[in-house]
Amino acid sequence: MTPMSQLFDIHGVEGALMRYRVVALIVSVLLVVLFGIGLPLHFDGNHNAVDAIVGTAHGVFFYPLYILLTLDLTRRLRMTPIQLILTVAAGTIPIASFYAERRTTAFVRERQAAPADVAPAI
């Protein structure tokens, strides 16, 4: 299988990781915009447009999708429940969500590089 076809393999870990990473980055950017722009405008100037639009996009669409994609990735990699909880919780904290995405990607890459007969330390 070529690297490009692995990327779009909807049943493999690479496809699950790519979906997770895209949505994790969207959630991260939405959180930064919400906390950095939307909430200050809401509390200082009583301007609710950014808060309403970005908050709705994050809370109604992307964060639930982020949770589902994290669950899918966790199932495929057999991650521990603690890893799942920490990764999902990071999607609620600005800047921490960027860190969690990078750590999860590194974890997946380590798991893929480990020999199949040796279980990696979790």
Rosetta blueprint (number, residue, H / E / L):
1 M L
2 T L
3 P H
4 M H
5 S H
6 Q H
7 L H
8 F L
9 D L
10 I L
11 H L
12 G L
13 V H
14 E H
15 G H
16 A H
17 L H
18 M H
19 R H
20 Y H
21 R H
22 V H
23 V H
24 A H
25 L H
26 I H
27 V H
28 S H
29 V H
30 L H
31 L H
32 V H
33 V H
34 L H
35 F H
36 G H
37 I H
38 G H
39 L H
40 P H
41 L H
42 H H
43 F H
44 D H
45 G H
46 N L
47 H L
48 N L
49 A H
50 V H
51 D H
52 A H
53 I H
54 V H
55 G H
56 T H
57 A H
58 H H
59 G H
60 V H
61 F H
62 F H
63 Y H
64 P H
65 L H
66 Y H
67 I H
68 L H
69 L H
70 T H
71 L H
72 D H
73 L H
74 T H
75 R H
76 R H
77 L H
78 R L
79 M L
80 T L
81 P H
82 I H
83 Q H
84 L H
85 I H
86 L H
87 T H
88 V H
89 A H
90 A H
91 G L
92 T L
93 I L
94 P L
95 I L
96 A H
97 S H
98 F H
99 Y H
100 A H
101 E H
102 R H
103 R H
104 T H
105 T H
106 A H
107 F H
108 V H
109 R H
110 E H
111 R H
112 Q H
113 A H
114 A L
115 P L
116 A L
117 D L
118 V L
119 A L
120 P L
121 A L
122 I L
